[in-house]
C-alpha cells in the first residue's frame, strides 16, 4: 500500500518537471490558431464627378437659355405687338444655335439671327423681331402688325411636323414673304416641290466645307447669279449680281404657281416669285452682304420697298371695307 503511494507521487512529479522542462526548451504551448477575420469585398467606387466641371456646364446652359430668351420673341409677346413689325422666322435646329451661342464673344451682336434682325430693322425702317419655329405656329404670325415675314436658312433640319406648321401660312397669308436658303426650300415644300441634294463631287474636286455633307457639291461663298427675267426684286442690279451662297440642297423645280427668276450653273432654282401674291424664295443669302459685295443689301431694299408698299395698299383697301387696322 505504502509502495503504491510512493510510485504515484513519483509519477506526478515526473509529469510536473516534464512540463517545466518542455516550457523552457520548447517554449509555451502555442495557442490554437486564431480565426482569420472575414474581409468584406467592397464594390469599387465610381470616380467622383468633378463639381467644378458640373457647375461650369450648368452655368453655360443657364447662360444659353438666357440668351435664347433675349433673342427670340415668344407667342405671348407677339399678341402684344402694337407697331408695324418685320418678323424673321428662324427654322434652324436648336443644336447648332446653342453651340454657336456658347462660342461667340458677343452673341447679341455676332449671332447670325441678331445681325439679320439689325439689318432688317435698318433697311425696312420698322421694328424687327426673331421667332423660332419650335416656339410658334403659322397662325401666330398672321396678324396685322406684322408687315413682312422673312424665313431664314438652316444647316440642320427640324422635324417635318414642325415645318408643316407653317405651310398654311405660306400658302394663304396676305403678308409679303421672303424665304432664304432653307426658307426657300420650305416655301417650295409648302407647295409640293421636291428638295434634293446638289450633285456629287467629281474626282479631285475641292470641298469648300468637308464637315458639311462630305462628298457632295456645295455652292459656298459669293457667287455670280444669273437673272433670267426682269423683276423689281433685282432692280438696280446687273444681270449677274454677286450674292452669298451656303447650301448643299436645292429645290428641284419651281412649283407651278411660281415663276423662275434666277439661276446658276449648279443650282437651277436661285429665285422664284409667286404669280398672284408677294411671295419670293431665294436660294442665296441676301442678308449676308458686306462692303465689297453689296448686292444682297439691294435685294433686301427692293423686297421691303415692295412689301411695305403692298402693306400700305392693303390697309387702305381694308379700311374702305370698314376694318380697323393699326396705322403706321
C-alpha positions as CSV (number, residue, x, y, z in Angstrom):
1,X,0.0,0.0,0.0
2,X,2.7,2.4,1.0
3,X,4.8,1.4,-2.1
4,X,1.8,2.2,-4.4
5,X,1.5,5.8,-2.9
6,X,5.2,6.4,-3.4
7,X,5.0,5.3,-7.0
8,X,2.0,7.6,-7.7
9,X,3.8,10.6,-6.2
10,X,7.0,10.0,-8.1
11,X,4.9,9.8,-11.4
12,X,3.1,13.0,-10.7
13,X,6.5,14.7,-10.0
14,X,7.9,13.5,-13.3
15,X,4.9,14.9,-15.1
16,X,5.4,18.3,-13.4
17,X,9.1,18.5,-14.2
18,X,8.4,17.4,-17.7
19,X,6.1,20.3,-18.2
20,X,8.6,22.7,-16.8
21,X,11.5,21.5,-18.9
22,X,9.2,21.5,-22.0
23,X,8.3,25.1,-21.4
24,X,11.9,26.0,-21.0
25,X,13.1,24.3,-24.2
26,X,10.2,24.3,-26.4
27,X,8.5,27.5,-25.4
28,X,5.0,27.9,-24.3
29,X,2.4,25.7,-25.8
30,X,1.1,27.5,-29.0
31,X,-2.4,28.7,-28.5
32,X,-4.9,27.4,-31.0
33,X,-4.7,29.3,-34.3
34,X,-7.0,32.4,-34.3
35,X,-9.6,32.6,-36.9
36,X,-8.8,35.0,-39.7
37,X,-11.1,38.0,-39.8
38,X,-13.5,38.0,-42.7
39,X,-12.8,40.9,-45.1
40,X,-15.8,42.2,-46.9
41,X,-15.2,42.8,-50.6
42,X,-16.1,46.4,-51.4
43,X,-17.6,47.4,-54.8
44,X,-15.1,49.7,-56.4
45,X,-16.4,53.3,-56.1
46,X,-17.1,55.2,-59.3
47,X,-14.7,58.1,-59.9
48,X,-16.4,61.2,-58.4
49,X,-17.7,63.8,-60.9
50,X,-15.7,67.0,-60.7
51,X,-18.0,69.5,-59.1
52,X,-16.3,72.4,-60.9
53,X,-16.9,70.9,-64.4
54,X,-20.5,70.2,-63.5
55,X,-21.1,73.7,-62.2
56,X,-19.5,75.1,-65.4
57,X,-21.9,73.0,-67.6
58,X,-24.8,74.3,-65.6
59,X,-23.6,77.9,-65.9
60,X,-23.2,77.5,-69.7
61,X,-26.6,76.0,-70.0
62,X,-28.2,78.8,-68.0
63,X,-26.3,81.4,-70.0
64,X,-27.5,79.9,-73.3
65,X,-31.1,79.8,-72.1
66,X,-31.0,83.4,-71.0
67,X,-29.6,84.4,-74.4
68,X,-32.3,82.4,-76.1
69,X,-35.0,84.4,-74.2
70,X,-33.4,87.7,-75.2
71,X,-33.1,86.8,-78.9
72,X,-36.4,85.1,-79.6
73,X,-39.9,86.7,-79.3
74,X,-42.5,84.4,-77.7
75,X,-46.1,83.9,-78.9
76,X,-47.5,85.9,-75.9
77,X,-45.2,88.8,-76.9
78,X,-46.5,88.6,-80.5
79,X,-50.0,89.1,-79.2
80,X,-48.9,92.4,-77.6
81,X,-47.4,94.0,-80.8
82,X,-48.7,97.5,-81.4
83,X,-46.2,98.8,-84.0
84,X,-45.6,97.8,-87.6
85,X,-43.0,95.0,-87.4
86,X,-40.8,92.8,-89.6
87,X,-40.8,89.2,-88.4
88,X,-37.9,86.8,-89.1
89,X,-38.8,83.2,-88.7
90,X,-35.7,81.1,-87.7
91,X,-36.0,77.5,-88.8
92,X,-32.5,76.4,-87.7
93,X,-32.4,73.3,-85.4
94,X,-31.7,74.4,-81.8
95,X,-28.5,72.3,-81.6
96,X,-26.3,74.5,-83.9
97,X,-27.8,77.6,-82.3
98,X,-26.9,76.5,-78.8
99,X,-23.3,75.6,-79.9
100,X,-22.9,78.9,-81.6
101,X,-24.1,80.9,-78.6
102,X,-21.6,79.1,-76.4
103,X,-18.6,80.2,-78.6
104,X,-19.4,83.8,-79.5
105,X,-17.8,86.5,-77.5
106,X,-20.7,88.9,-78.0
107,X,-23.7,86.8,-79.1
108,X,-26.2,89.7,-79.1
109,X,-24.2,91.3,-81.9
110,X,-22.4,88.4,-83.5
111,X,-25.1,85.7,-83.6
112,X,-26.5,85.4,-87.2
113,X,-30.2,85.9,-86.2
114,X,-29.2,89.1,-84.3
115,X,-27.3,90.6,-87.2
116,X,-30.1,89.7,-89.5
117,X,-32.6,91.4,-87.2
118,X,-30.5,94.5,-87.0
119,X,-30.1,94.7,-90.8
120,X,-33.8,94.1,-91.4
121,X,-34.7,96.9,-89.0
122,X,-32.2,99.3,-90.5
123,X,-33.3,98.7,-94.1
124,X,-37.0,98.5,-93.5
125,X,-37.2,101.3,-91.0
126,X,-39.5,99.2,-88.8
127,X,-39.1,97.3,-85.6
128,X,-37.8,93.7,-86.3
129,X,-38.2,90.6,-84.2
130,X,-37.0,87.0,-84.5
131,X,-39.1,84.0,-83.6
132,X,-38.1,80.4,-83.5
133,X,-40.1,77.7,-85.4
134,X,-40.2,75.4,-82.4
135,X,-42.0,78.0,-80.3
136,X,-44.6,79.5,-82.7
137,X,-47.1,78.3,-85.2
138,X,-48.1,79.8,-88.5
139,X,-51.2,81.4,-87.1
140,X,-49.2,83.3,-84.5
141,X,-47.5,85.3,-87.3
142,X,-50.6,86.0,-89.3
143,X,-51.5,89.3,-87.6
144,X,-51.9,92.9,-89.0
145,X,-49.0,94.3,-87.1
146,X,-46.6,92.1,-89.0
147,X,-45.8,93.7,-92.3
148,X,-43.3,91.2,-93.8
149,X,-42.1,87.7,-92.9
150,X,-38.5,86.6,-93.7
151,X,-37.8,82.9,-93.4
152,X,-34.1,82.2,-92.7
153,X,-31.8,79.4,-93.6
154,X,-30.5,76.4,-91.7
155,X,-27.7,73.8,-91.6
156,X,-29.7,71.2,-89.7
157,X,-33.4,70.5,-90.4
158,X,-36.2,70.4,-87.9
159,X,-38.7,67.5,-87.8
160,X,-41.1,67.6,-90.8
161,X,-44.0,68.1,-88.4
162,X,-42.6,71.4,-87.3
163,X,-42.1,72.6,-90.8
164,X,-45.7,71.7,-91.6
165,X,-47.0,74.2,-89.0
166,X,-46.1,77.0,-91.5
167,X,-47.4,75.5,-94.8
168,X,-50.8,77.1,-94.5
169,X,-49.4,80.5,-93.6
170,X,-47.0,80.3,-96.6
171,X,-49.9,79.4,-99.0
172,X,-52.6,81.7,-97.6
173,X,-51.3,84.8,-95.8
174,X,-51.5,88.2,-97.4
175,X,-48.3,89.2,-95.6
176,X,-45.4,89.5,-98.0
177,X,-42.9,86.7,-97.6
178,X,-39.2,86.2,-98.5
179,X,-37.8,82.7,-98.0
180,X,-34.0,82.5,-97.9
181,X,-31.9,79.3,-98.5
182,X,-33.7,76.7,-96.2
183,X,-36.6,79.1,-96.1
184,X,-36.7,79.0,-99.9
185,X,-36.9,75.2,-99.7
186,X,-39.6,75.4,-97.1
187,X,-41.7,77.5,-99.4
188,X,-41.2,75.0,-102.2
189,X,-42.2,72.1,-99.9
190,X,-45.3,74.0,-98.8
191,X,-46.4,74.0,-102.5
192,X,-45.4,70.4,-103.1
193,X,-41.9,70.9,-104.7
194,X,-39.2,68.3,-104.3
195,X,-36.0,69.2,-102.4
196,X,-32.8,67.3,-103.3
197,X,-29.1,67.3,-102.9
198,X,-26.8,69.0,-105.4
199,X,-24.6,66.7,-107.4
200,X,-21.8,64.6,-106.0
201,X,-18.2,66.0,-106.1
202,X,-16.2,65.0,-109.1
203,X,-12.8,63.1,-108.6
204,X,-10.2,65.6,-107.3
205,X,-12.8,68.4,-106.9
206,X,-12.2,70.5,-103.7
207,X,-14.8,70.5,-101.0
208,X,-15.3,74.0,-99.5
209,X,-16.7,72.6,-96.3
210,X,-15.8,68.9,-95.8
211,X,-17.6,68.7,-92.4
212,X,-21.0,69.6,-94.0
213,X,-22.4,66.8,-96.2
214,X,-19.0,65.5,-97.3
215,X,-18.7,64.1,-100.8
216,X,-21.4,66.4,-102.2
217,X,-21.1,69.6,-104.2
218,X,-21.9,72.8,-102.4
219,X,-22.3,76.4,-103.5
220,X,-20.3,78.2,-100.9
221,X,-19.3,81.9,-100.7
222,X,-20.0,84.8,-103.0
223,X,-21.3,83.5,-106.3
224,X,-22.5,85.0,-109.6
225,X,-26.3,84.5,-110.0
226,X,-27.8,84.8,-113.5
227,X,-31.1,86.8,-113.5
228,X,-33.3,85.2,-116.2
229,X,-36.2,87.8,-116.3
230,X,-36.5,91.4,-115.1
231,X,-38.2,91.7,-111.7
232,X,-38.5,94.5,-109.1
233,X,-36.6,92.3,-106.7
234,X,-33.4,92.7,-108.8
235,X,-34.0,96.4,-109.6
236,X,-30.7,98.3,-109.8
237,X,-28.6,95.2,-110.1
238,X,-26.6,93.8,-113.0
239,X,-27.7,90.7,-114.9
240,X,-25.3,88.7,-112.8
241,X,-25.3,90.0,-109.3
242,X,-22.8,88.6,-106.8
243,X,-24.7,87.0,-103.9
244,X,-23.6,84.8,-101.0
245,X,-24.4,81.0,-101.0
246,X,-24.2,78.4,-98.3
247,X,-26.1,75.2,-99.4
248,X,-25.8,71.6,-100.4
249,X,-29.6,71.2,-101.3
250,X,-31.8,72.7,-103.8
251,X,-35.4,72.9,-105.0
252,X,-35.6,70.6,-108.0
253,X,-38.0,72.7,-109.9
254,X,-40.3,75.7,-109.1
255,X,-43.9,74.9,-108.0
256,X,-46.4,75.5,-110.7
257,X,-47.7,78.7,-109.0
258,X,-44.2,80.3,-109.3
259,X,-42.1,81.9,-112.0
260,X,-38.3,81.2,-112.2
261,X,-36.4,84.5,-111.9
262,X,-32.7,83.5,-111.4
263,X,-30.4,80.5,-111.7
264,X,-26.7,79.3,-111.5
265,X,-24.9,76.6,-113.4
266,X,-25.1,74.3,-110.4
267,X,-28.5,75.2,-109.0
268,X,-31.4,75.8,-111.3
269,X,-33.7,77.5,-108.7
270,X,-32.0,80.5,-107.3
271,X,-35.0,82.8,-107.2
272,X,-38.8,82.3,-107.7
273,X,-41.8,84.5,-107.4
274,X,-45.5,83.6,-106.8
275,X,-47.6,84.8,-109.7
276,X,-50.5,86.2,-107.7
277,X,-49.1,87.0,-104.2
278,X,-46.0,88.8,-103.0
279,X,-44.1,85.7,-102.1
280,X,-40.4,85.3,-103.1
281,X,-38.0,82.5,-102.4
282,X,-34.2,82.8,-103.0
283,X,-31.6,80.2,-102.6
284,X,-28.8,82.7,-101.9
285,X,-28.4,84.8,-98.7
286,X,-29.1,88.5,-99.4
287,X,-28.7,89.3,-95.7
288,X,-25.0,88.2,-95.8
289,X,-23.6,91.2,-97.7
290,X,-20.5,93.3,-97.0
291,X,-18.9,96.4,-98.3
292,X,-17.2,94.6,-101.2
293,X,-20.3,92.6,-102.0
294,X,-23.4,95.0,-101.5
295,X,-25.8,93.3,-104.0
296,X,-27.6,91.4,-101.2
297,X,-28.5,94.6,-99.4
298,X,-30.0,95.9,-102.6
299,X,-32.2,92.8,-102.9
300,X,-33.5,93.4,-99.3
301,X,-34.1,97.1,-100.0
302,X,-36.1,96.1,-103.1
303,X,-38.1,93.5,-101.2
304,X,-39.0,95.9,-98.4
305,X,-40.0,98.5,-100.9
306,X,-42.4,96.1,-102.4
307,X,-43.6,94.6,-99.2
308,X,-44.3,97.9,-97.3
309,X,-45.8,99.4,-100.4
310,X,-48.2,96.5,-100.7
311,X,-49.0,96.6,-97.0
312,X,-50.0,100.2,-97.3
313,X,-52.2,99.4,-100.3
314,X,-53.8,96.5,-98.4
315,X,-54.5,98.6,-95.4
316,X,-56.2,101.3,-97.5
317,X,-58.4,98.7,-99.1
318,X,-59.3,97.1,-95.8
319,X,-60.2,100.4,-94.3
320,X,-62.6,101.0,-97.1
321,X,-64.3,97.8,-96.1
322,X,-64.7,99.2,-92.6
323,X,-62.0,97.1,-90.9
324,X,-60.0,98.9,-88.2
325,X,-56.3,98.2,-88.7
326,X,-53.5,99.9,-86.8
327,X,-52.0,102.8,-88.7
328,X,-48.3,103.1,-89.4
